[in-house]
Amino acid sequence: MQVLIAFNEERGALGVAQLSEILNLPRVTVSRLCSTLMKYGFLRQDPDSRHYSLGSRLFELGNVFFNSFSVRKVAAPFLTQLQMKLGKTIFLGVLENDELLYLDKREDPRNPISFTSKVGSSRPPHWGMCGPMLMAYLPESEVQRLLQRKPLTAGTKKSITDTQEFKEWLRRIREQGFAVDAETTLEGITGVAAPIRDFAGKVVASLGVALIASSADPKDLKQIVKETTKTALAISRGMGYTGKRDSRQ
């Protein structure tokens, strides 16, 4: 497992010497472990450079992992419909291991502007529109813990870096039932998000819409909020939500 998690987006290919240094293990041990992982398809080796990279077996397991999320399966057709209706980039996010994890994404392939966040990528829990949307429904103590572990940072001139101001924003999100991220995370990018609830009324995911800030006037933004919240409710219904909220939220 240590060998596998040594790889990331910046370290896509590694040699035995590099792995040995990263893991603080003898080269002979690393070589033996890599041979075993190759045998089962978890690693592959470039015949020229002799560097290892992750194998197709992990991709197969990744698909199993994503398909195991019922919210992703329920949401899939709704994401497509919303993307086609709005023509914007659509995200489905959850909080996992204290980070915002993107479970799914829809975008127009003809659009020359592409958002870098990919399916399976993680961001700080307060990132964009989906993160605050999810944090808004957490207990106060959990919000405080997340902010201590992942402090607020300034990405733009409109970023919220004051903890109390951020908590006040979460309160407003919870009251109105949707979030609008007006260039607080990325310059020139506006985001809208709505909560997705399960059968118990608990918020389990966030439906987000990302757009170029200059592309939507107040009337357009109002329509995007309307369609996003409507779609999030439809997904929630598919999750068994009947209209009653979890008392903790």
CYANA upper distance limits for C-alpha pairs under 8 A (distance plus 0.5 A):
  1 MET  CA      5 ILE  CA      6.78
  2 GLN  CA      6 ALA  CA      6.69
  2 GLN  CA     23 LEU  CA      7.61
  3 VAL  CA      7 PHE  CA      8.04
  3 VAL  CA     19 LEU  CA      7.70
  3 VAL  CA     23 LEU  CA      7.86
  3 VAL  CA     30 VAL  CA      8.30
  3 VAL  CA     33 LEU  CA      8.32
  3 VAL  CA     34 CYS  CA      8.19
  4 LEU  CA     54 LEU  CA      7.89
  6 ALA  CA     11 ARG  CA      8.26
  6 ALA  CA     19 LEU  CA      7.79
  6 ALA  CA     22 ILE  CA      7.68
  6 ALA  CA     23 LEU  CA      8.14
  7 PHE  CA     11 ARG  CA      5.78
  7 PHE  CA     12 GLY  CA      6.20
  7 PHE  CA     13 ALA  CA      7.78
  7 PHE  CA     14 LEU  CA      8.15
  7 PHE  CA     53 SER  CA      8.06
  7 PHE  CA     54 LEU  CA      8.03
  8 ASN  CA     12 GLY  CA      6.27
 12 GLY  CA     53 SER  CA      6.46
 12 GLY  CA     54 LEU  CA      8.08
 13 ALA  CA     51 HIS  CA      6.31
 13 ALA  CA     52 TYR  CA      5.89
 13 ALA  CA     53 SER  CA      5.20
 13 ALA  CA     54 LEU  CA      8.43
 14 LEU  CA     18 GLN  CA      6.50
 14 LEU  CA     19 LEU  CA      6.91
 14 LEU  CA     51 HIS  CA      5.58
 14 LEU  CA     52 TYR  CA      5.76
 14 LEU  CA     53 SER  CA      7.11
 15 GLY  CA     19 LEU  CA      6.72
 15 GLY  CA     50 ARG  CA      7.12
 15 GLY  CA     51 HIS  CA      4.84
 15 GLY  CA     52 TYR  CA      6.48
 16 VAL  CA     20 SER  CA      6.46
 16 VAL  CA     27 ARG  CA      6.73
 16 VAL  CA     30 VAL  CA      6.90
 16 VAL  CA     31 SER  CA      6.81
 16 VAL  CA     51 HIS  CA      7.81
 16 VAL  CA     52 TYR  CA      8.46
 17 ALA  CA     21 GLU  CA      6.79
 17 ALA  CA     27 ARG  CA      6.91
 18 GLN  CA     22 ILE  CA      6.66
 19 LEU  CA     23 LEU  CA      6.39
 19 LEU  CA     24 ASN  CA      8.46
 19 LEU  CA     25 LEU  CA      8.50
 19 LEU  CA     30 VAL  CA      7.47
 20 SER  CA     24 ASN  CA      5.97
 20 SER  CA     25 LEU  CA      5.51
 20 SER  CA     26 PRO  CA      6.40
 20 SER  CA     27 ARG  CA      5.90
 20 SER  CA     30 VAL  CA      6.71
 21 GLU  CA     25 LEU  CA      7.50
 25 LEU  CA     29 THR  CA      7.10
 25 LEU  CA     30 VAL  CA      7.12
 26 PRO  CA     30 VAL  CA      6.90
 27 ARG  CA     31 SER  CA      6.52
 28 VAL  CA     32 ARG  CA      6.72
 29 THR  CA     33 LEU  CA      6.71
 30 VAL  CA     34 CYS  CA      6.55
 31 SER  CA     35 SER  CA      6.70
 32 ARG  CA     36 THR  CA      6.96
 33 LEU  CA     37 LEU  CA      6.75
 34 CYS  CA     38 MET  CA      6.52
 34 CYS  CA     43 LEU  CA      7.51
 35 SER  CA     39 LYS  CA      6.73
 36 THR  CA     40 TYR  CA      7.21
 37 LEU  CA     41 GLY  CA      6.76
 37 LEU  CA     42 PHE  CA      5.58
 37 LEU  CA     43 LEU  CA      6.00
 38 MET  CA     42 PHE  CA      6.17
 38 MET  CA     43 LEU  CA      5.09
 38 MET  CA     44 ARG  CA      6.14
 38 MET  CA     45 GLN  CA      8.29
 38 MET  CA     55 GLY  CA      8.09
 40 TYR  CA     57 ARG  CA      8.06
 41 GLY  CA     55 GLY  CA      5.90
 41 GLY  CA     56 SER  CA      6.74
 41 GLY  CA     57 ARG  CA      5.61
 41 GLY  CA     58 LEU  CA      8.30
 42 PHE  CA     54 LEU  CA      6.48
 42 PHE  CA     55 GLY  CA      4.96
 42 PHE  CA     56 SER  CA      7.06
 42 PHE  CA     57 ARG  CA      5.71
 42 PHE  CA     58 LEU  CA      6.32
 43 LEU  CA     52 TYR  CA      6.93
 43 LEU  CA     53 SER  CA      6.15
 43 LEU  CA     54 LEU  CA      5.02
 43 LEU  CA     55 GLY  CA      4.63
 43 LEU  CA     56 SER  CA      8.19
 44 ARG  CA     52 TYR  CA      6.10
 44 ARG  CA     53 SER  CA      6.00
 44 ARG  CA     54 LEU  CA      6.63
 44 ARG  CA     55 GLY  CA      5.66
 45 GLN  CA     50 ARG  CA      6.31
 45 GLN  CA     51 HIS  CA      6.10
 45 GLN  CA     52 TYR  CA      4.93
 45 GLN  CA     53 SER  CA      6.89
 46 ASP  CA     50 ARG  CA      5.51
 46 ASP  CA     51 HIS  CA      6.04
 46 ASP  CA     52 TYR  CA      6.95
 47 PRO  CA     51 HIS  CA      8.43
 54 LEU  CA     58 LEU  CA      7.59
 55 GLY  CA     59 PHE  CA      7.83
 56 SER  CA     60 GLU  CA      6.91
 57 ARG  CA     61 LEU  CA      6.79
 58 LEU  CA     62 GLY  CA      6.44
 59 PHE  CA     63 ASN  CA      6.85
 60 GLU  CA     64 VAL  CA      6.98
 61 LEU  CA     65 PHE  CA      6.60
 62 GLY  CA     66 PHE  CA      6.71
 63 ASN  CA     67 ASN  CA      6.45
 64 VAL  CA     68 SER  CA      6.58
 65 PHE  CA     69 PHE  CA      7.65
 66 PHE  CA     72 ARG  CA      7.81
 66 PHE  CA    103 LEU  CA      7.48
 67 ASN  CA     72 ARG  CA      7.51
 67 ASN  CA     73 LYS  CA      7.13
 69 PHE  CA     73 LYS  CA      7.25
 70 SER  CA     74 VAL  CA      6.59
 70 SER  CA    239 MET  CA      8.47
 71 VAL  CA     75 ALA  CA      6.32
 71 VAL  CA    205 ALA  CA      8.14
 71 VAL  CA    235 ILE  CA      8.43
 71 VAL  CA    239 MET  CA      7.39
 72 ARG  CA     76 ALA  CA      6.42
 72 ARG  CA     92 LEU  CA      8.21
 72 ARG  CA    103 LEU  CA      7.15
 72 ARG  CA    104 ASP  CA      7.46
 74 VAL  CA     78 PHE  CA      8.43
 74 VAL  CA    235 ILE  CA      6.99
 74 VAL  CA    238 GLY  CA      6.73
 74 VAL  CA    239 MET  CA      7.49
 75 ALA  CA     79 LEU  CA      6.60
 75 ALA  CA    235 ILE  CA      6.09
 76 ALA  CA     80 THR  CA      7.09
 76 ALA  CA    104 ASP  CA      8.29
 77 PRO  CA     81 GLN  CA      6.78
 78 PHE  CA     82 LEU  CA      6.57
 78 PHE  CA    231 THR  CA      7.17
 78 PHE  CA    234 ALA  CA      8.46
 78 PHE  CA    235 ILE  CA      7.54
 79 LEU  CA     83 GLN  CA      6.62
 79 LEU  CA     90 ILE  CA      7.05
 79 LEU  CA     91 PHE  CA      8.33
 79 LEU  CA    105 LYS  CA      8.17
 79 LEU  CA    106 ARG  CA      7.09
 80 THR  CA     84 MET  CA      6.73
 80 THR  CA    106 ARG  CA      6.92
 81 GLN  CA     85 LYS  CA      6.63
 82 LEU  CA     86 LEU  CA      6.52
 82 LEU  CA     87 GLY  CA      8.38
 82 LEU  CA     90 ILE  CA      8.03
 82 LEU  CA    227 GLU  CA      8.03
 82 LEU  CA    228 THR  CA      8.11
 82 LEU  CA    231 THR  CA      7.73
 83 GLN  CA     87 GLY  CA      5.67
 83 GLN  CA     88 LYS  CA      6.16
 83 GLN  CA     89 THR  CA      6.92
 83 GLN  CA     90 ILE  CA      6.61
 83 GLN  CA    106 ARG  CA      6.85
 83 GLN  CA    107 GLU  CA      7.09
 83 GLN  CA    108 ASP  CA      8.07
 84 MET  CA     88 LYS  CA      8.41
 86 LEU  CA    224 ILE  CA      7.74
 87 GLY  CA    107 GLU  CA      8.13
 87 GLY  CA    108 ASP  CA      7.23
 88 LYS  CA    107 GLU  CA      6.94
 88 LYS  CA    108 ASP  CA      7.73
 88 LYS  CA    209 VAL  CA      7.04
 88 LYS  CA    210 ALA  CA      6.85
 88 LYS  CA    211 LEU  CA      6.47
 89 THR  CA    105 LYS  CA      7.76
 89 THR  CA    106 ARG  CA      6.17
 89 THR  CA    107 GLU  CA      4.97
 89 THR  CA    108 ASP  CA      7.62
 89 THR  CA    115 PHE  CA      8.30
 89 THR  CA    209 VAL  CA      6.24
 89 THR  CA    210 ALA  CA      5.81
 89 THR  CA    211 LEU  CA      7.27
 90 ILE  CA    105 LYS  CA      5.98
 90 ILE  CA    106 ARG  CA      5.46
 90 ILE  CA    107 GLU  CA      6.88
 90 ILE  CA    207 LEU  CA      7.89
 90 ILE  CA    208 GLY  CA      6.18
 90 ILE  CA    209 VAL  CA      5.18
 90 ILE  CA    210 ALA  CA      6.95
 91 PHE  CA    102 TYR  CA      7.37
 91 PHE  CA    103 LEU  CA      8.27
 91 PHE  CA    104 ASP  CA      6.40
 91 PHE  CA    105 LYS  CA      5.05
 91 PHE  CA    106 ARG  CA      7.13
 91 PHE  CA    206 SER  CA      8.48
 91 PHE  CA    207 LEU  CA      6.39
 91 PHE  CA    208 GLY  CA      5.36
 91 PHE  CA    209 VAL  CA      6.78
 91 PHE  CA    210 ALA  CA      8.34
 92 LEU  CA    102 TYR  CA      6.32
 92 LEU  CA    103 LEU  CA      6.04
 92 LEU  CA    104 ASP  CA      5.56
 92 LEU  CA    105 LYS  CA      6.77
 92 LEU  CA    130 CYS  CA      8.43
 92 LEU  CA    205 ALA  CA      7.44
 92 LEU  CA    206 SER  CA      6.28
 92 LEU  CA    207 LEU  CA      5.42
 92 LEU  CA    208 GLY  CA      6.79
 93 GLY  CA    100 LEU  CA      6.91
 93 GLY  CA    101 LEU  CA      5.97
 93 GLY  CA    102 TYR  CA      4.93
 93 GLY  CA    103 LEU  CA      6.08
 93 GLY  CA    104 ASP  CA      7.74
 93 GLY  CA    130 CYS  CA      6.75
 93 GLY  CA    131 GLY  CA      8.28
 93 GLY  CA    205 ALA  CA      6.11
 93 GLY  CA    206 SER  CA      5.63
 93 GLY  CA    207 LEU  CA      7.14
 93 GLY  CA    208 GLY  CA      8.21
 94 VAL  CA    100 LEU  CA      6.25
 94 VAL  CA    101 LEU  CA      5.85
 94 VAL  CA    102 TYR  CA      7.12
 94 VAL  CA    103 LEU  CA      7.65
 94 VAL  CA    134 LEU  CA      7.84
 94 VAL  CA    204 VAL  CA      7.12
 94 VAL  CA    205 ALA  CA      5.17
 94 VAL  CA    206 SER  CA      6.80
 95 LEU  CA     99 GLU  CA      5.97
 95 LEU  CA    100 LEU  CA      5.23
 95 LEU  CA    101 LEU  CA      6.47
 95 LEU  CA    125 PRO  CA      7.35
 95 LEU  CA    131 GLY  CA      8.12
 95 LEU  CA    134 LEU  CA      7.62
 95 LEU  CA    205 ALA  CA      8.02
 96 GLU  CA    100 LEU  CA      6.81
 96 GLU  CA    101 LEU  CA      6.63
 98 ASP  CA    124 PRO  CA      8.16
 98 ASP  CA    125 PRO  CA      6.80
 98 ASP  CA    146 LEU  CA      7.23
 99 GLU  CA    122 SER  CA      6.62
 99 GLU  CA    123 ARG  CA      6.26
 99 GLU  CA    124 PRO  CA      5.56
 99 GLU  CA    125 PRO  CA      5.06
100 LEU  CA    122 SER  CA      5.90
100 LEU  CA    123 ARG  CA      5.55
100 LEU  CA    124 PRO  CA      6.34
100 LEU  CA    125 PRO  CA      5.28
100 LEU  CA    126 HIS  CA      8.16
100 LEU  CA    127 TRP  CA      7.72
100 LEU  CA    130 CYS  CA      8.18
100 LEU  CA    131 GLY  CA      6.39
101 LEU  CA    120 GLY  CA      6.80
101 LEU  CA    121 SER  CA      6.46
101 LEU  CA    122 SER  CA      5.07
101 LEU  CA    123 ARG  CA      7.15
102 TYR  CA    117 SER  CA      8.27
102 TYR  CA    118 LYS  CA      7.41
102 TYR  CA    119 VAL  CA      5.63
102 TYR  CA    120 GLY  CA      5.86
102 TYR  CA    121 SER  CA      6.35
102 TYR  CA    122 SER  CA      7.02
103 LEU  CA    119 VAL  CA      5.99
103 LEU  CA    120 GLY  CA      6.41
104 ASP  CA    119 VAL  CA      5.75
104 ASP  CA    120 GLY  CA      8.26
105 LYS  CA    118 LYS  CA      7.78
105 LYS  CA    119 VAL  CA      6.73
107 GLU  CA    111 ASN  CA      8.34
107 GLU  CA    114 SER  CA      8.41
117 SER  CA    121 SER  CA      6.90
123 ARG  CA    127 TRP  CA      6.67
124 PRO  CA    131 GLY  CA      8.07
124 PRO  CA    150 LYS  CA      7.03
125 PRO  CA    131 GLY  CA      5.48
125 PRO  CA    132 PRO  CA      7.72
125 PRO  CA    135 MET  CA      7.83
125 PRO  CA    146 LEU  CA      7.79
125 PRO  CA    150 LYS  CA      7.99
126 HIS  CA    130 CYS  CA      8.43
126 HIS  CA    131 GLY  CA      5.00
126 HIS  CA    132 PRO  CA      5.55
126 HIS  CA    135 MET  CA      7.66
126 HIS  CA    152 LEU  CA      7.99
127 TRP  CA    131 GLY  CA      5.44
127 TRP  CA    132 PRO  CA      7.32
127 TRP  CA    185 THR  CA      7.20
128 GLY  CA    132 PRO  CA      7.63
128 GLY  CA    181 ASP  CA      6.78
128 GLY  CA    184 THR  CA      7.89
128 GLY  CA    185 THR  CA      5.95
128 GLY  CA    186 LEU  CA      8.33
128 GLY  CA    191 GLY  CA      7.36
129 MET  CA    133 MET  CA      6.70
129 MET  CA    179 ALA  CA      6.65
129 MET  CA    180 VAL  CA      6.81
129 MET  CA    181 ASP  CA      5.68
129 MET  CA    191 GLY  CA      5.86
129 MET  CA    192 VAL  CA      6.37
129 MET  CA    193 ALA  CA      6.05
129 MET  CA    208 GLY  CA      7.02
130 CYS  CA    134 LEU  CA      6.83
130 CYS  CA    179 ALA  CA      8.45
130 CYS  CA    192 VAL  CA      8.43
130 CYS  CA    193 ALA  CA      6.23
130 CYS  CA    194 ALA  CA      8.34
130 CYS  CA    206 SER  CA      5.92
130 CYS  CA    207 LEU  CA      7.28
130 CYS  CA    208 GLY  CA      6.25
131 GLY  CA    135 MET  CA      6.68
131 GLY  CA    206 SER  CA      8.34
132 PRO  CA    136 ALA  CA      6.35
132 PRO  CA    170 LEU  CA      7.00
132 PRO  CA    179 ALA  CA      7.95
133 MET  CA    137 TYR  CA      7.91
133 MET  CA    170 LEU  CA      7.91
133 MET  CA    173 ILE  CA      7.29
133 MET  CA    174 ARG  CA      8.37
133 MET  CA    178 PHE  CA      7.49
133 MET  CA    179 ALA  CA      6.41
133 MET  CA    193 ALA  CA      6.95
133 MET  CA    194 ALA  CA      7.22
133 MET  CA    195 PRO  CA      7.15
133 MET  CA    206 SER  CA      7.03
134 LEU  CA    138 LEU  CA      7.67
134 LEU  CA    195 PRO  CA      7.65
134 LEU  CA    203 VAL  CA      7.68
134 LEU  CA    204 VAL  CA      8.29
134 LEU  CA    205 ALA  CA      7.36
134 LEU  CA    206 SER  CA      6.80
135 MET  CA    143 VAL  CA      6.93
135 MET  CA    170 LEU  CA      7.60
136 ALA  CA    170 LEU  CA      5.07
136 ALA  CA    171 ARG  CA      6.98
136 ALA  CA    173 ILE  CA      6.94
136 ALA  CA    174 ARG  CA      6.18
137 TYR  CA    174 ARG  CA      7.14
137 TYR  CA    203 VAL  CA      7.40
137 TYR  CA    249 GLN  CA      6.12
138 LEU  CA    142 GLU  CA      6.67
138 LEU  CA    143 VAL  CA      6.75
138 LEU  CA    249 GLN  CA      7.77
139 PRO  CA    143 VAL  CA      6.89
139 PRO  CA    248 ARG  CA      8.21
139 PRO  CA    249 GLN  CA      8.40
140 GLU  CA    144 GLN  CA      6.75
141 SER  CA    145 ARG  CA      6.71
142 GLU  CA    146 LEU  CA      6.70
143 VAL  CA    147 LEU  CA      6.72
144 GLN  CA    148 GLN  CA      6.68
145 ARG  CA    149 ARG  CA      6.74
146 LEU  CA    150 LYS  CA      6.27
146 LEU  CA    151 PRO  CA      8.23
147 LEU  CA    151 PRO  CA      5.33
147 LEU  CA    152 LEU  CA      7.22
147 LEU  CA    163 THR  CA      8.28
152 LEU  CA    160 ILE  CA      7.81
152 LEU  CA    161 THR  CA      5.65
152 LEU  CA    162 ASP  CA      8.02
152 LEU  CA    163 THR  CA      8.00
153 THR  CA    159 SER  CA      8.00
153 THR  CA    160 ILE  CA      8.23
153 THR  CA    161 THR  CA      6.28
154 ALA  CA    159 SER  CA      5.71
154 ALA  CA    160 ILE  CA      7.49
154 ALA  CA    161 THR  CA      6.72
154 ALA  CA    185 THR  CA      8.29
155 GLY  CA    159 SER  CA      6.55
155 GLY  CA    184 THR  CA      7.58
155 GLY  CA    185 THR  CA      5.99
155 GLY  CA    186 LEU  CA      6.82
155 GLY  CA    187 GLU  CA      8.30
156 THR  CA    183 GLU  CA      7.59
156 THR  CA    184 THR  CA      6.49
156 THR  CA    185 THR  CA      6.74
156 THR  CA    186 LEU  CA      6.71
156 THR  CA    187 GLU  CA      6.33
157 LYS  CA    184 THR  CA      7.93
158 LYS  CA    182 ALA  CA      8.31
158 LYS  CA    183 GLU  CA      6.83
158 LYS  CA    184 THR  CA      5.31
158 LYS  CA    185 THR  CA      8.40
159 SER  CA    183 GLU  CA      7.94
159 SER  CA    184 THR  CA      4.60
159 SER  CA    185 THR  CA      6.65
160 ILE  CA    165 GLU  CA      7.48
160 ILE  CA    166 PHE  CA      6.64
160 ILE  CA    184 THR  CA      7.18
161 THR  CA    165 GLU  CA      8.27
161 THR  CA    166 PHE  CA      7.69
162 ASP  CA    166 PHE  CA      6.66
163 THR  CA    167 LYS  CA      6.69
164 GLN  CA    168 GLU  CA      6.67
165 GLU  CA    169 TRP  CA      6.80
166 PHE  CA    170 LEU  CA      6.85
167 LYS  CA    171 ARG  CA      6.80
168 GLU  CA    172 ARG  CA      6.92
169 TRP  CA    173 ILE  CA      6.72
170 LEU  CA    174 ARG  CA      6.69
171 ARG  CA    175 GLU  CA      6.73
172 ARG  CA    176 GLN  CA      6.62
173 ILE  CA    177 GLY  CA      6.20
173 ILE  CA    178 PHE  CA      5.96
173 ILE  CA    179 ALA  CA      5.80
174 ARG  CA    178 PHE  CA      7.64
177 GLY  CA    194 ALA  CA      7.07
177 GLY  CA    195 PRO  CA      7.69
177 GLY  CA    229 THR  CA      8.42
178 PHE  CA    192 VAL  CA      7.73
178 PHE  CA    193 ALA  CA      6.15
178 PHE  CA    194 ALA  CA      5.11
178 PHE  CA    195 PRO  CA      7.49
178 PHE  CA    225 VAL  CA      7.96
178 PHE  CA    229 THR  CA      7.50
179 ALA  CA    191 GLY  CA      8.37
179 ALA  CA    192 VAL  CA      6.06
179 ALA  CA    193 ALA  CA      5.55
179 ALA  CA    194 ALA  CA      6.96
180 VAL  CA    190 THR  CA      7.72
180 VAL  CA    191 GLY  CA      6.12
180 VAL  CA    192 VAL  CA      5.09
180 VAL  CA    193 ALA  CA      7.11
181 ASP  CA    185 THR  CA      7.92
181 ASP  CA    190 THR  CA      5.97
181 ASP  CA    191 GLY  CA      5.31
181 ASP  CA    192 VAL  CA      6.80
182 ALA  CA    189 ILE  CA      7.53
182 ALA  CA    190 THR  CA      5.27
182 ALA  CA    191 GLY  CA      7.12
182 ALA  CA    213 ALA  CA      8.03
183 GLU  CA    187 GLU  CA      5.82
183 GLU  CA    188 GLY  CA      6.31
183 GLU  CA    189 ILE  CA      5.64
183 GLU  CA    190 THR  CA      5.80
183 GLU  CA    191 GLY  CA      8.36
183 GLU  CA    213 ALA  CA      7.88
185 THR  CA    189 ILE  CA      8.23
188 GLY  CA    212 ILE  CA      6.44
188 GLY  CA    213 ALA  CA      5.68
188 GLY  CA    214 SER  CA      7.68
189 ILE  CA    210 ALA  CA      7.46
189 ILE  CA    211 LEU  CA      6.36
189 ILE  CA    212 ILE  CA      5.34
189 ILE  CA    213 ALA  CA      5.45
190 THR  CA    210 ALA  CA      6.47
190 THR  CA    211 LEU  CA      5.98
190 THR  CA    212 ILE  CA      6.59
190 THR  CA    213 ALA  CA      5.42
191 GLY  CA    208 GLY  CA      7.27
191 GLY  CA    209 VAL  CA      6.02
191 GLY  CA    210 ALA  CA      4.96
191 GLY  CA    211 LEU  CA      6.77
192 VAL  CA    208 GLY  CA      6.03
192 VAL  CA    209 VAL  CA      5.61
192 VAL  CA    210 ALA  CA      7.10
192 VAL  CA    224 ILE  CA      7.98
192 VAL  CA    225 VAL  CA      6.89
192 VAL  CA    228 THR  CA      7.96
193 ALA  CA    206 SER  CA      6.92
193 ALA  CA    207 LEU  CA      5.83
193 ALA  CA    208 GLY  CA      4.63
193 ALA  CA    209 VAL  CA      6.75
193 ALA  CA    225 VAL  CA      8.17
193 ALA  CA    228 THR  CA      7.31
193 ALA  CA    229 THR  CA      8.12
194 ALA  CA    206 SER  CA      6.30
194 ALA  CA    207 LEU  CA      5.84
194 ALA  CA    208 GLY  CA      7.14
194 ALA  CA    228 THR  CA      6.82
194 ALA  CA    229 THR  CA      5.79
194 ALA  CA    232 ALA  CA      6.54
195 PRO  CA    203 VAL  CA      6.54
195 PRO  CA    204 VAL  CA      8.19
195 PRO  CA    205 ALA  CA      6.73
195 PRO  CA    206 SER  CA      5.34
195 PRO  CA    207 LEU  CA      6.86
195 PRO  CA    229 THR  CA      8.10
195 PRO  CA    232 ALA  CA      6.71
195 PRO  CA    233 LEU  CA      8.36
196 ILE  CA    203 VAL  CA      6.01
196 ILE  CA    204 VAL  CA      6.48
196 ILE  CA    205 ALA  CA      5.56
196 ILE  CA    206 SER  CA      6.13
196 ILE  CA    207 LEU  CA      7.36
196 ILE  CA    232 ALA  CA      5.85
196 ILE  CA    233 LEU  CA      7.09
196 ILE  CA    235 ILE  CA      7.13
196 ILE  CA    236 SER  CA      5.70
197 ARG  CA    201 GLY  CA      5.68
197 ARG  CA    202 LYS  CA      5.57
197 ARG  CA    203 VAL  CA      4.77
197 ARG  CA    204 VAL  CA      6.06
197 ARG  CA    205 ALA  CA      7.53
197 ARG  CA    233 LEU  CA      8.33
197 ARG  CA    236 SER  CA      5.42
197 ARG  CA    239 MET  CA      7.62
197 ARG  CA    241 TYR  CA      6.78
198 ASP  CA    202 LYS  CA      6.04
198 ASP  CA    203 VAL  CA      7.09
198 ASP  CA    204 VAL  CA      6.94
198 ASP  CA    236 SER  CA      6.45
198 ASP  CA    237 ARG  CA      8.47
198 ASP  CA    239 MET  CA      5.58
198 ASP  CA    240 GLY  CA      6.49
198 ASP  CA    241 TYR  CA      5.84
199 PHE  CA    236 SER  CA      8.25
199 PHE  CA    237 ARG  CA      8.48
199 PHE  CA    239 MET  CA      6.36
199 PHE  CA    240 GLY  CA      4.67
199 PHE  CA    241 TYR  CA      4.61
199 PHE  CA    242 THR  CA      7.38
200 ALA  CA    240 GLY  CA      8.40
200 ALA  CA    241 TYR  CA      7.09
200 ALA  CA    244 LYS  CA      7.96
200 ALA  CA    245 ARG  CA      7.43
200 ALA  CA    246 ASP  CA      6.47
201 GLY  CA    241 TYR  CA      6.42
201 GLY  CA    242 THR  CA      8.26
201 GLY  CA    243 GLY  CA      7.68
201 GLY  CA    244 LYS  CA      6.20
201 GLY  CA    245 ARG  CA      4.61
201 GLY  CA    246 ASP  CA      5.09
202 LYS  CA    245 ARG  CA      7.01
202 LYS  CA    246 ASP  CA      5.66
202 LYS  CA    249 GLN  CA      7.59
206 SER  CA    232 ALA  CA      8.40
207 LEU  CA    228 THR  CA      7.67
207 LEU  CA    232 ALA  CA      6.69
208 GLY  CA    228 THR  CA      7.93
209 VAL  CA    224 ILE  CA      8.48
209 VAL  CA    228 THR  CA      7.85
211 LEU  CA    215 SER  CA      7.68
211 LEU  CA    216 ALA  CA      8.44
212 ILE  CA    216 ALA  CA      8.00
216 ALA  CA    220 ASP  CA      5.74
216 ALA  CA    221 LEU  CA      6.32
217 ASP  CA    221 LEU  CA      6.64
218 PRO  CA    222 LYS  CA      6.62
219 LYS  CA    223 GLN  CA      6.93
220 ASP  CA    224 ILE  CA      6.76
221 LEU  CA    225 VAL  CA      6.69
222 LYS  CA    226 LYS  CA      6.74
223 GLN  CA    227 GLU  CA      6.71
224 ILE  CA    228 THR  CA      6.45
225 VAL  CA    229 THR  CA      6.57
226 LYS  CA    230 LYS  CA      6.60
227 GLU  CA    231 THR  CA      6.54
228 THR  CA    232 ALA  CA      6.58
229 THR  CA    233 LEU  CA      6.67
230 LYS  CA    234 ALA  CA      6.82
231 THR  CA    235 ILE  CA      6.76
232 ALA  CA    236 SER  CA      6.63
233 LEU  CA    237 ARG  CA      6.65
234 ALA  CA    238 GLY  CA      6.87
235 ILE  CA    239 MET  CA      6.87
236 SER  CA    240 GLY  CA      7.01
236 SER  CA    241 TYR  CA      5.81
237 ARG  CA    241 TYR  CA      5.22
237 ARG  CA    242 THR  CA      6.96
245 ARG  CA    249 GLN  CA      7.30
